Amino acid sequence: MDPRNYQTLKEEVLPRMGFGGVFDDQLQPAMQQGKPEFSLQVPASFGTDKMNYELVFQKNKKDTNDQRYYLNEVKVVLEKPEAPKKEYTFQLFNQTGFNASQMYNAMDGRYVHSEFRGKSNNQVSVWTTIQETQKEGKIVTSDRRVYENSSNFNLVKAMSALPLAAMSQEQKENALQNMRDGHKASVIIKTDTGRESVTLVAQPHVGEIAVFNLKGERLHLDKANVQGVAPVFELPPLTKSLVEAADKKDKTQEQKQGTKVR
């Protein structure tokens, strides 16, 4: 066993993937066996939902002189009350990919945002969810992707068009990051009768942010608050700066027009 390989997996790779400290008692004994491949499993609960993660470690198949282990994929199973099991395998690139909570959010039907370098070394921004479809009479689980450079969805613009109550810059950035990670972002909106606590969910496939009340019911705001229609109120300076930055990023992506990669 390569001690440096063990330290890298334990101190860098696993914490980055959301499994820091989870496999401290299992990782080293598994590596010491020297097998070409081994896996470690751990269950997790998200409310009434249950997830099982199986992390697959493999040696380099192309270079037999490389005896280091690499975390190449994570097999997951989602169990929801009164629903069939949903299974999927997340492939990792350079031991990087969705972390544990992002995997759950994608499996639960929400979109998760990620960025990576394409084949032309251009920056690719994509939203991904895991969906089930019927194919030849069978249920097939696959990823569904929405690329930002080929859609009209912009998260910052969409949120700035909502009638949000006053928020600090930090609160806005936290809400945006929560939605990028596939979480439900908790905010307060202004209504005709006052203010209401709601949750926001990014829905890039339809180019909008969905708004839900605390009962989980979808709220349909008027057209002035839907992305793509100019808001009827003046945007605060901090929000304007976010929108301008998003516009600049969109123009840069349009100029580069990178190749879509999976």
CYANA upper distance limits for C-alpha pairs under 8 A (distance plus 0.5 A):
  1 MET  CA      5 ASN  CA      8.35
  1 MET  CA      6 TYR  CA      8.26
  1 MET  CA     31 MET  CA      6.72
  1 MET  CA     32 GLN  CA      5.98
  1 MET  CA     34 GLY  CA      7.53
  1 MET  CA     67 GLN  CA      8.21
  1 MET  CA     68 ARG  CA      8.18
  2 ASP  CA      6 TYR  CA      6.93
  2 ASP  CA     67 GLN  CA      8.03
  2 ASP  CA     68 ARG  CA      7.05
  3 PRO  CA      7 GLN  CA      6.75
  4 ARG  CA      8 THR  CA      6.60
  5 ASN  CA      9 LEU  CA      6.76
  5 ASN  CA     68 ARG  CA      6.48
  5 ASN  CA     69 TYR  CA      7.45
  6 TYR  CA     10 LYS  CA      6.54
  6 TYR  CA     27 LEU  CA      8.38
  6 TYR  CA     28 GLN  CA      7.41
  6 TYR  CA     31 MET  CA      8.40
  7 GLN  CA     11 GLU  CA      6.17
  7 GLN  CA     12 GLU  CA      8.21
  8 THR  CA     12 GLU  CA      5.77
  8 THR  CA     13 VAL  CA      6.89
  9 LEU  CA     13 VAL  CA      5.26
  9 LEU  CA     14 LEU  CA      6.34
  9 LEU  CA     70 TYR  CA      8.47
 10 LYS  CA     14 LEU  CA      6.23
 10 LYS  CA     15 PRO  CA      7.80
 10 LYS  CA     20 GLY  CA      7.69
 10 LYS  CA     21 GLY  CA      8.08
 10 LYS  CA     24 ASP  CA      7.78
 10 LYS  CA     27 LEU  CA      8.39
 11 GLU  CA     15 PRO  CA      6.92
 11 GLU  CA     20 GLY  CA      7.90
 12 GLU  CA     16 ARG  CA      6.59
 13 VAL  CA     17 MET  CA      6.84
 13 VAL  CA     71 LEU  CA      8.37
 13 VAL  CA     95 GLN  CA      7.19
 13 VAL  CA     96 THR  CA      8.15
 14 LEU  CA     18 GLY  CA      6.84
 14 LEU  CA     19 PHE  CA      5.44
 14 LEU  CA     20 GLY  CA      5.74
 14 LEU  CA     21 GLY  CA      8.44
 15 PRO  CA     19 PHE  CA      5.63
 15 PRO  CA     20 GLY  CA      4.28
 15 PRO  CA     21 GLY  CA      7.93
 16 ARG  CA     20 GLY  CA      7.94
 16 ARG  CA     96 THR  CA      8.32
 16 ARG  CA     99 ASN  CA      7.48
 17 MET  CA     96 THR  CA      7.83
 17 MET  CA     97 GLY  CA      7.81
 17 MET  CA     98 PHE  CA      7.36
 17 MET  CA     99 ASN  CA      4.73
 17 MET  CA    100 ALA  CA      6.68
 18 GLY  CA     99 ASN  CA      5.77
 18 GLY  CA    100 ALA  CA      5.74
 18 GLY  CA    101 SER  CA      7.97
 19 PHE  CA     23 PHE  CA      7.96
 19 PHE  CA    100 ALA  CA      7.80
 22 VAL  CA     42 VAL  CA      8.48
 23 PHE  CA     27 LEU  CA      6.14
 23 PHE  CA     40 LEU  CA      8.19
 24 ASP  CA     28 GLN  CA      8.00
 25 ASP  CA     29 PRO  CA      8.20
 26 GLN  CA     30 ALA  CA      6.76
 26 GLN  CA     40 LEU  CA      8.13
 27 LEU  CA     31 MET  CA      6.77
 27 LEU  CA     40 LEU  CA      8.35
 28 GLN  CA     32 GLN  CA      6.65
 29 PRO  CA     33 GLN  CA      7.19
 30 ALA  CA     34 GLY  CA      8.08
 30 ALA  CA     38 PHE  CA      7.48
 31 MET  CA     35 LYS  CA      7.99
 31 MET  CA     69 TYR  CA      8.26
 36 PRO  CA     58 GLN  CA      6.44
 36 PRO  CA     59 LYS  CA      5.96
 37 GLU  CA     56 VAL  CA      7.74
 37 GLU  CA     57 PHE  CA      6.15
 37 GLU  CA     58 GLN  CA      4.91
 37 GLU  CA     59 LYS  CA      6.92
 38 PHE  CA     56 VAL  CA      6.57
 38 PHE  CA     57 PHE  CA      5.95
 38 PHE  CA     58 GLN  CA      7.20
 39 SER  CA     54 GLU  CA      6.81
 39 SER  CA     55 LEU  CA      5.82
 39 SER  CA     56 VAL  CA      4.93
 39 SER  CA     57 PHE  CA      6.39
 40 LEU  CA     54 GLU  CA      6.09
 40 LEU  CA     55 LEU  CA      5.77
 40 LEU  CA     56 VAL  CA      7.32
 41 GLN  CA     52 ASN  CA      7.57
 41 GLN  CA     53 TYR  CA      5.98
 41 GLN  CA     54 GLU  CA      4.81
 41 GLN  CA     55 LEU  CA      6.75
 42 VAL  CA     52 ASN  CA      6.42
 42 VAL  CA     53 TYR  CA      5.88
 42 VAL  CA     54 GLU  CA      7.19
 43 PRO  CA     50 LYS  CA      7.76
 43 PRO  CA     51 MET  CA      6.23
 43 PRO  CA     52 ASN  CA      4.81
 43 PRO  CA     53 TYR  CA      6.65
 44 ALA  CA     50 LYS  CA      6.39
 44 ALA  CA     51 MET  CA      5.66
 44 ALA  CA     52 ASN  CA      6.73
 44 ALA  CA     53 TYR  CA      8.41
 45 SER  CA     49 ASP  CA      6.29
 45 SER  CA     50 LYS  CA      5.05
 45 SER  CA     51 MET  CA      6.63
 46 PHE  CA     50 LYS  CA      6.64
 46 PHE  CA     51 MET  CA      8.17
 48 THR  CA     80 LYS  CA      7.44
 48 THR  CA     81 PRO  CA      7.48
 49 ASP  CA     78 LEU  CA      7.68
 49 ASP  CA     79 GLU  CA      6.34
 49 ASP  CA     80 LYS  CA      5.33
 49 ASP  CA     81 PRO  CA      7.42
 50 LYS  CA     78 LEU  CA      6.36
 50 LYS  CA     79 GLU  CA      5.61
 50 LYS  CA     80 LYS  CA      7.08
 51 MET  CA     76 VAL  CA      7.27
 51 MET  CA     77 VAL  CA      6.08
 51 MET  CA     78 LEU  CA      5.17
 51 MET  CA     79 GLU  CA      6.84
 51 MET  CA    104 TYR  CA      7.73
 52 ASN  CA     76 VAL  CA      5.96
 52 ASN  CA     77 VAL  CA      5.69
 52 ASN  CA     78 LEU  CA      7.25
 53 TYR  CA     74 VAL  CA      7.01
 53 TYR  CA     75 LYS  CA      6.39
 53 TYR  CA     76 VAL  CA      5.22
 53 TYR  CA     77 VAL  CA      7.41
 54 GLU  CA     74 VAL  CA      6.01
 54 GLU  CA     75 LYS  CA      5.45
 54 GLU  CA     76 VAL  CA      6.73
 55 LEU  CA     71 LEU  CA      7.51
 55 LEU  CA     73 GLU  CA      6.76
 55 LEU  CA     74 VAL  CA      5.07
 55 LEU  CA     75 LYS  CA      6.99
 56 VAL  CA     71 LEU  CA      6.40
 56 VAL  CA     72 ASN  CA      6.69
 56 VAL  CA     73 GLU  CA      5.95
 56 VAL  CA     74 VAL  CA      6.52
 56 VAL  CA     75 LYS  CA      8.18
 57 PHE  CA     69 TYR  CA      6.38
 57 PHE  CA     70 TYR  CA      5.76
 57 PHE  CA     71 LEU  CA      4.98
 57 PHE  CA     72 ASN  CA      6.62
 57 PHE  CA     73 GLU  CA      8.06
 58 GLN  CA     69 TYR  CA      5.71
 58 GLN  CA     70 TYR  CA      5.81
 58 GLN  CA     71 LEU  CA      7.05
 58 GLN  CA     72 ASN  CA      7.31
 59 LYS  CA     66 ASP  CA      7.75
 59 LYS  CA     67 GLN  CA      6.58
 59 LYS  CA     68 ARG  CA      6.25
 59 LYS  CA     69 TYR  CA      5.12
 59 LYS  CA     70 TYR  CA      6.68
 60 ASN  CA     64 THR  CA      7.07
 60 ASN  CA     66 ASP  CA      6.60
 60 ASN  CA     67 GLN  CA      7.58
 60 ASN  CA     68 ARG  CA      7.66
 60 ASN  CA     69 TYR  CA      7.72
 60 ASN  CA     70 TYR  CA      8.06
 70 TYR  CA     95 GLN  CA      7.25
 71 LEU  CA     92 LEU  CA      7.91
 71 LEU  CA     95 GLN  CA      5.95
 72 ASN  CA     91 GLN  CA      6.79
 72 ASN  CA     92 LEU  CA      5.66
 72 ASN  CA     93 PHE  CA      7.57
 72 ASN  CA     94 ASN  CA      8.29
 72 ASN  CA     95 GLN  CA      6.48
 73 GLU  CA     89 THR  CA      7.21
 73 GLU  CA     90 PHE  CA      6.07
 73 GLU  CA     91 GLN  CA      5.02
 73 GLU  CA     92 LEU  CA      5.81
 74 VAL  CA     89 THR  CA      6.19
 74 VAL  CA     90 PHE  CA      5.67
 74 VAL  CA     91 GLN  CA      7.14
 74 VAL  CA     92 LEU  CA      8.24
 75 LYS  CA     87 GLU  CA      8.02
 75 LYS  CA     88 TYR  CA      6.48
 75 LYS  CA     89 THR  CA      4.77
 75 LYS  CA     90 PHE  CA      6.75
 76 VAL  CA     87 GLU  CA      6.25
 76 VAL  CA     88 TYR  CA      6.06
 76 VAL  CA     89 THR  CA      6.65
 76 VAL  CA     90 PHE  CA      8.26
 77 VAL  CA     85 LYS  CA      7.10
 77 VAL  CA     86 LYS  CA      6.10
 77 VAL  CA     87 GLU  CA      4.99
 77 VAL  CA     88 TYR  CA      7.20
 78 LEU  CA     85 LYS  CA      6.26
 78 LEU  CA     86 LYS  CA      5.58
 78 LEU  CA     87 GLU  CA      6.92
 78 LEU  CA    104 TYR  CA      8.18
 78 LEU  CA    107 MET  CA      7.52
 79 GLU  CA     83 ALA  CA      7.57
 79 GLU  CA     84 PRO  CA      7.47
 79 GLU  CA     85 LYS  CA      5.50
 79 GLU  CA     86 LYS  CA      7.16
 80 LYS  CA     84 PRO  CA      7.85
 80 LYS  CA     85 LYS  CA      7.72
 86 LYS  CA    107 MET  CA      8.20
 86 LYS  CA    141 THR  CA      8.06
 87 GLU  CA    141 THR  CA      7.52
 88 TYR  CA    130 ILE  CA      8.49
 88 TYR  CA    141 THR  CA      6.99
 88 TYR  CA    142 SER  CA      7.92
 90 PHE  CA     97 GLY  CA      8.37
 90 PHE  CA     98 PHE  CA      8.42
 91 GLN  CA     97 GLY  CA      7.99
 92 LEU  CA     96 THR  CA      5.82
 92 LEU  CA     97 GLY  CA      5.68
 93 PHE  CA     97 GLY  CA      7.12
 98 PHE  CA    102 GLN  CA      5.98
 98 PHE  CA    103 MET  CA      6.27
 99 ASN  CA    103 MET  CA      6.62
100 ALA  CA    104 TYR  CA      6.99
101 SER  CA    105 ASN  CA      6.75
102 GLN  CA    106 ALA  CA      6.66
102 GLN  CA    112 VAL  CA      7.12
102 GLN  CA    181 ASP  CA      6.26
102 GLN  CA    182 GLY  CA      6.73
103 MET  CA    107 MET  CA      6.61
104 TYR  CA    108 ASP  CA      6.51
105 ASN  CA    109 GLY  CA      7.05
105 ASN  CA    110 ARG  CA      6.01
105 ASN  CA    111 TYR  CA      7.79
105 ASN  CA    112 VAL  CA      7.80
105 ASN  CA    181 ASP  CA      8.25
105 ASN  CA    182 GLY  CA      5.84
105 ASN  CA    183 HIS  CA      7.17
106 ALA  CA    110 ARG  CA      5.57
106 ALA  CA    111 TYR  CA      6.24
106 ALA  CA    112 VAL  CA      6.71
106 ALA  CA    128 THR  CA      7.46
106 ALA  CA    129 THR  CA      5.05
106 ALA  CA    130 ILE  CA      5.91
106 ALA  CA    182 GLY  CA      7.29
107 MET  CA    129 THR  CA      7.27
107 MET  CA    130 ILE  CA      5.69
107 MET  CA    131 GLN  CA      7.89
108 ASP  CA    130 ILE  CA      8.14
109 GLY  CA    129 THR  CA      6.40
109 GLY  CA    130 ILE  CA      6.66
109 GLY  CA    131 GLN  CA      7.16
110 ARG  CA    129 THR  CA      6.30
110 ARG  CA    182 GLY  CA      6.06
110 ARG  CA    183 HIS  CA      8.27
110 ARG  CA    201 VAL  CA      8.10
110 ARG  CA    202 ALA  CA      8.07
110 ARG  CA    203 GLN  CA      8.17
111 TYR  CA    127 TRP  CA      6.18
111 TYR  CA    128 THR  CA      5.58
111 TYR  CA    129 THR  CA      5.14
111 TYR  CA    180 ARG  CA      8.11
111 TYR  CA    181 ASP  CA      8.33
111 TYR  CA    182 GLY  CA      5.86
111 TYR  CA    202 ALA  CA      7.21
111 TYR  CA    203 GLN  CA      7.31
111 TYR  CA    204 PRO  CA      8.07
112 VAL  CA    127 TRP  CA      5.78
112 VAL  CA    128 THR  CA      5.72
112 VAL  CA    129 THR  CA      6.91
112 VAL  CA    179 MET  CA      8.01
112 VAL  CA    180 ARG  CA      5.95
112 VAL  CA    181 ASP  CA      5.58
112 VAL  CA    182 GLY  CA      5.10
113 HIS  CA    125 SER  CA      7.76
113 HIS  CA    126 VAL  CA      6.24
113 HIS  CA    127 TRP  CA      4.87
113 HIS  CA    128 THR  CA      6.94
113 HIS  CA    180 ARG  CA      5.33
113 HIS  CA    181 ASP  CA      6.72
113 HIS  CA    182 GLY  CA      7.93
114 SER  CA    125 SER  CA      6.42
114 SER  CA    126 VAL  CA      6.08
114 SER  CA    127 TRP  CA      6.94
114 SER  CA    128 THR  CA      8.45
114 SER  CA    180 ARG  CA      8.31
115 GLU  CA    123 GLN  CA      7.27
115 GLU  CA    124 VAL  CA      5.94
115 GLU  CA    125 SER  CA      5.00
115 GLU  CA    126 VAL  CA      6.87
116 PHE  CA    123 GLN  CA      6.30
116 PHE  CA    124 VAL  CA      5.84
116 PHE  CA    125 SER  CA      7.34
117 ARG  CA    121 ASN  CA      5.66
117 ARG  CA    122 ASN  CA      5.89
117 ARG  CA    123 GLN  CA      5.29
117 ARG  CA    124 VAL  CA      6.36
118 GLY  CA    122 ASN  CA      5.70
118 GLY  CA    123 GLN  CA      6.69
118 GLY  CA    124 VAL  CA      6.51
118 GLY  CA    258 GLY  CA      7.28
118 GLY  CA    259 THR  CA      6.91
118 GLY  CA    260 LYS  CA      7.43
118 GLY  CA    261 VAL  CA      6.78
119 LYS  CA    258 GLY  CA      8.35
119 LYS  CA    259 THR  CA      7.06
119 LYS  CA    261 VAL  CA      7.75
120 SER  CA    258 GLY  CA      6.96
120 SER  CA    259 THR  CA      7.36
122 ASN  CA    256 LYS  CA      7.40
122 ASN  CA    258 GLY  CA      6.20
123 GLN  CA    253 GLN  CA      8.21
123 GLN  CA    258 GLY  CA      8.03
124 VAL  CA    147 TYR  CA      8.17
124 VAL  CA    258 GLY  CA      7.71
124 VAL  CA    260 LYS  CA      7.96
125 SER  CA    147 TYR  CA      6.58
125 SER  CA    148 GLU  CA      6.21
125 SER  CA    149 ASN  CA      7.96
126 VAL  CA    145 ARG  CA      7.01
126 VAL  CA    146 VAL  CA      6.14
126 VAL  CA    147 TYR  CA      4.91
126 VAL  CA    148 GLU  CA      6.32
127 TRP  CA    145 ARG  CA      6.05
127 TRP  CA    146 VAL  CA      5.58
127 TRP  CA    147 TYR  CA      6.87
127 TRP  CA    148 GLU  CA      8.12
127 TRP  CA    204 PRO  CA      7.63
128 THR  CA    143 ASP  CA      7.03
128 THR  CA    144 ARG  CA      6.12
128 THR  CA    145 ARG  CA      5.06
128 THR  CA    146 VAL  CA      7.06
129 THR  CA    143 ASP  CA      6.19
129 THR  CA    144 ARG  CA      5.87
129 THR  CA    145 ARG  CA      7.20
130 ILE  CA    141 THR  CA      7.38
130 ILE  CA    142 SER  CA      6.19
130 ILE  CA    143 ASP  CA      4.96
130 ILE  CA    144 ARG  CA      6.57
131 GLN  CA    141 THR  CA      6.21
131 GLN  CA    142 SER  CA      6.14
131 GLN  CA    143 ASP  CA      6.57
131 GLN  CA    144 ARG  CA      7.16
132 GLU  CA    139 ILE  CA      6.77
132 GLU  CA    140 VAL  CA      5.96
132 GLU  CA    141 THR  CA      4.97
132 GLU  CA    142 SER  CA      6.95
133 THR  CA    139 ILE  CA      6.09
133 THR  CA    140 VAL  CA      5.77
133 THR  CA    141 THR  CA      7.01
133 THR  CA    142 SER  CA      8.40
134 GLN  CA    138 LYS  CA      5.83
134 GLN  CA    139 ILE  CA      5.11
134 GLN  CA    140 VAL  CA      6.42
135 LYS  CA    139 ILE  CA      6.82
135 LYS  CA    140 VAL  CA      6.91
146 VAL  CA    150 SER  CA      8.23
146 VAL  CA    151 SER  CA      7.62
146 VAL  CA    204 PRO  CA      7.21
146 VAL  CA    205 HIS  CA      6.76
147 TYR  CA    151 SER  CA      6.84
147 TYR  CA    260 LYS  CA      8.48
148 GLU  CA    152 ASN  CA      7.70
148 GLU  CA    153 PHE  CA      7.10
148 GLU  CA    154 ASN  CA      8.00
149 ASN  CA    250 ASP  CA      7.78
149 ASN  CA    253 GLN  CA      6.73
149 ASN  CA    254 GLU  CA      6.98
149 ASN  CA    257 GLN  CA      7.91
151 SER  CA    204 PRO  CA      8.49
151 SER  CA    207 GLY  CA      8.14
152 ASN  CA    207 GLY  CA      6.79
153 PHE  CA    158 ALA  CA      8.09
153 PHE  CA    204 PRO  CA      6.15
153 PHE  CA    206 VAL  CA      8.49
153 PHE  CA    207 GLY  CA      5.13
153 PHE  CA    208 GLU  CA      7.30
154 ASN  CA    158 ALA  CA      6.59
154 ASN  CA    207 GLY  CA      8.22
154 ASN  CA    246 ALA  CA      7.97
155 LEU  CA    159 MET  CA      6.68
155 LEU  CA    176 LEU  CA      7.86
155 LEU  CA    202 ALA  CA      7.87
155 LEU  CA    208 GLU  CA      8.49
155 LEU  CA    209 ILE  CA      8.25
156 VAL  CA    160 SER  CA      6.62
156 VAL  CA    176 LEU  CA      7.77
156 VAL  CA    242 LEU  CA      7.20
156 VAL  CA    243 VAL  CA      6.62
156 VAL  CA    246 ALA  CA      7.26
157 LYS  CA    161 ALA  CA      6.79
157 LYS  CA    227 GLN  CA      7.37
157 LYS  CA    243 VAL  CA      6.29
157 LYS  CA    246 ALA  CA      8.06
158 ALA  CA    162 LEU  CA      7.51
158 ALA  CA    208 GLU  CA      6.81
158 ALA  CA    209 ILE  CA      6.92
158 ALA  CA    226 VAL  CA      7.71
158 ALA  CA    227 GLN  CA      5.31
158 ALA  CA    228 GLY  CA      8.26
159 MET  CA    209 ILE  CA      7.63
159 MET  CA    227 GLN  CA      8.45
160 SER  CA    164 LEU  CA      8.36
160 SER  CA    235 LEU  CA      8.00
160 SER  CA    239 THR  CA      7.09
160 SER  CA    243 VAL  CA      8.17
161 ALA  CA    224 ALA  CA      8.26
161 ALA  CA    225 ASN  CA      5.78
161 ALA  CA    226 VAL  CA      6.89
161 ALA  CA    227 GLN  CA      6.52
161 ALA  CA    229 VAL  CA      8.36
161 ALA  CA    230 ALA  CA      7.75
161 ALA  CA    231 PRO  CA      6.04
162 LEU  CA    189 ILE  CA      8.14
162 LEU  CA    225 ASN  CA      5.47
162 LEU  CA    226 VAL  CA      7.49
162 LEU  CA    231 PRO  CA      8.31
163 PRO  CA    189 ILE  CA      6.01
163 PRO  CA    190 LYS  CA      6.08
163 PRO  CA    191 THR  CA      8.28
163 PRO  CA    225 ASN  CA      7.09
164 LEU  CA    187 VAL  CA      7.89
164 LEU  CA    188 ILE  CA      6.51
164 LEU  CA    189 ILE  CA      4.76
164 LEU  CA    190 LYS  CA      6.41
165 ALA  CA    187 VAL  CA      8.45
165 ALA  CA    188 ILE  CA      6.06
165 ALA  CA    189 ILE  CA      5.63
165 ALA  CA    190 LYS  CA      6.20
165 ALA  CA    195 ARG  CA      8.06
167 MET  CA    171 GLN  CA      6.38
167 MET  CA    172 LYS  CA      6.82
168 SER  CA    172 LYS  CA      6.84
169 GLN  CA    173 GLU  CA      6.74
169 GLN  CA    238 LEU  CA      7.35
170 GLU  CA    174 ASN  CA      6.58
171 GLN  CA    175 ALA  CA      6.65
172 LYS  CA    176 LEU  CA      6.71
173 GLU  CA    177 GLN  CA      6.59
174 ASN  CA    178 ASN  CA      6.53
175 ALA  CA    179 MET  CA      6.89
175 ALA  CA    185 ALA  CA      5.67
175 ALA  CA    186 SER  CA      7.58
175 ALA  CA    187 VAL  CA      8.11
176 LEU  CA    180 ARG  CA      6.75
176 LEU  CA    185 ALA  CA      8.11
177 GLN  CA    181 ASP  CA      6.66
178 ASN  CA    182 GLY  CA      6.89
178 ASN  CA    183 HIS  CA      5.53
178 ASN  CA    184 LYS  CA      7.09
178 ASN  CA    185 ALA  CA      6.18
179 MET  CA    183 HIS  CA      5.66
179 MET  CA    184 LYS  CA      6.63
179 MET  CA    185 ALA  CA      6.54
179 MET  CA    200 LEU  CA      7.90
179 MET  CA    201 VAL  CA      6.60
179 MET  CA    202 ALA  CA      6.30
180 ARG  CA    202 ALA  CA      8.02
182 GLY  CA    201 VAL  CA      8.00
182 GLY  CA    202 ALA  CA      7.96
183 HIS  CA    201 VAL  CA      7.65
184 LYS  CA    199 THR  CA      6.17
184 LYS  CA    200 LEU  CA      5.98
184 LYS  CA    201 VAL  CA      5.80
185 ALA  CA    199 THR  CA      5.67
185 ALA  CA    200 LEU  CA      5.47
185 ALA  CA    201 VAL  CA      7.22
186 SER  CA    197 SER  CA      7.66
186 SER  CA    198 VAL  CA      6.37
186 SER  CA    199 THR  CA      4.97
186 SER  CA    200 LEU  CA      7.00
187 VAL  CA    197 SER  CA      6.41
187 VAL  CA    198 VAL  CA      6.12
187 VAL  CA    199 THR  CA      6.60
187 VAL  CA    200 LEU  CA      7.95
188 ILE  CA    195 ARG  CA      6.99
188 ILE  CA    196 GLU  CA      5.96
188 ILE  CA    197 SER  CA      4.94
188 ILE  CA    198 VAL  CA      6.42
189 ILE  CA    195 ARG  CA      6.12
189 ILE  CA    196 GLU  CA      5.98
189 ILE  CA    197 SER  CA      7.03
189 ILE  CA    198 VAL  CA      7.58
190 LYS  CA    194 GLY  CA      6.45
190 LYS  CA    195 ARG  CA      5.08
190 LYS  CA    196 GLU  CA      7.08
191 THR  CA    195 ARG  CA      6.03
191 THR  CA    196 GLU  CA      7.52
196 GLU  CA    213 ASN  CA      8.35
197 SER  CA    213 ASN  CA      7.27
197 SER  CA    214 LEU  CA      7.43
198 VAL  CA    211 VAL  CA      7.10
198 VAL  CA    212 PHE  CA      6.02
198 VAL  CA    213 ASN  CA      5.14
198 VAL  CA    214 LEU  CA      6.42
199 THR  CA    211 VAL  CA      6.37
199 THR  CA    212 PHE  CA      5.77
199 THR  CA    213 ASN  CA      6.98
199 THR  CA    214 LEU  CA      7.77
200 LEU  CA    209 ILE  CA      6.81
200 LEU  CA    210 ALA  CA      6.19
200 LEU  CA    211 VAL  CA      5.38
200 LEU  CA    212 PHE  CA      7.03
201 VAL  CA    209 ILE  CA      6.08
201 VAL  CA    210 ALA  CA      5.65
201 VAL  CA    211 VAL  CA      7.16
202 ALA  CA    208 GLU  CA      7.13
202 ALA  CA    209 ILE  CA      5.15
202 ALA  CA    210 ALA  CA      6.88
203 GLN  CA    207 GLY  CA      6.67
203 GLN  CA    208 GLU  CA      5.90
203 GLN  CA    209 ILE  CA      5.98
203 GLN  CA    210 ALA  CA      7.08
204 PRO  CA    208 GLU  CA      6.53
204 PRO  CA    209 ILE  CA      8.15
207 GLY  CA    227 GLN  CA      7.99
208 GLU  CA    226 VAL  CA      7.71
208 GLU  CA    227 GLN  CA      6.62
210 ALA  CA    218 ARG  CA      7.69
210 ALA  CA    219 LEU  CA      8.21
211 VAL  CA    218 ARG  CA      6.39
211 VAL  CA    219 LEU  CA      5.96
211 VAL  CA    220 HIS  CA      7.81
212 PHE  CA    216 GLY  CA      5.93
212 PHE  CA    217 GLU  CA      5.75
212 PHE  CA    218 ARG  CA      4.95
212 PHE  CA    219 LEU  CA      5.94
213 ASN  CA    217 GLU  CA      5.98
213 ASN  CA    218 ARG  CA      7.13
213 ASN  CA    219 LEU  CA      7.24
221 LEU  CA    225 ASN  CA      6.62
221 LEU  CA    226 VAL  CA      7.62
222 ASP  CA    226 VAL  CA      7.52
223 LYS  CA    229 VAL  CA      7.43
224 ALA  CA    229 VAL  CA      6.40
224 ALA  CA    230 ALA  CA      7.07
224 ALA  CA    231 PRO  CA      5.87
224 ALA  CA    232 VAL  CA      6.90
225 ASN  CA    229 VAL  CA      7.62
225 ASN  CA    230 ALA  CA      8.43
225 ASN  CA    231 PRO  CA      6.58
235 LEU  CA    239 THR  CA      6.69
235 LEU  CA    240 LYS  CA      6.56
236 PRO  CA    240 LYS  CA      6.73
237 PRO  CA    241 SER  CA      6.83
238 LEU  CA    242 LEU  CA      7.08
239 THR  CA    243 VAL  CA      6.83
240 LYS  CA    244 GLU  CA      6.63
241 SER  CA    245 ALA  CA      6.65
242 LEU  CA    246 ALA  CA      6.70
243 VAL  CA    247 ASP  CA      6.67
244 GLU  CA    248 LYS  CA      6.74
245 ALA  CA    249 LYS  CA      6.77
246 ALA  CA    250 ASP  CA      6.70
247 ASP  CA    251 LYS  CA      6.82
248 LYS  CA    252 THR  CA      6.81
249 LYS  CA    253 GLN  CA      6.77
250 ASP  CA    254 GLU  CA      6.72
251 LYS  CA    255 GLN  CA      6.81
252 THR  CA    256 LYS  CA      6.93
253 GLN  CA    257 GLN  CA      6.57
253 GLN  CA    258 GLY  CA      8.29
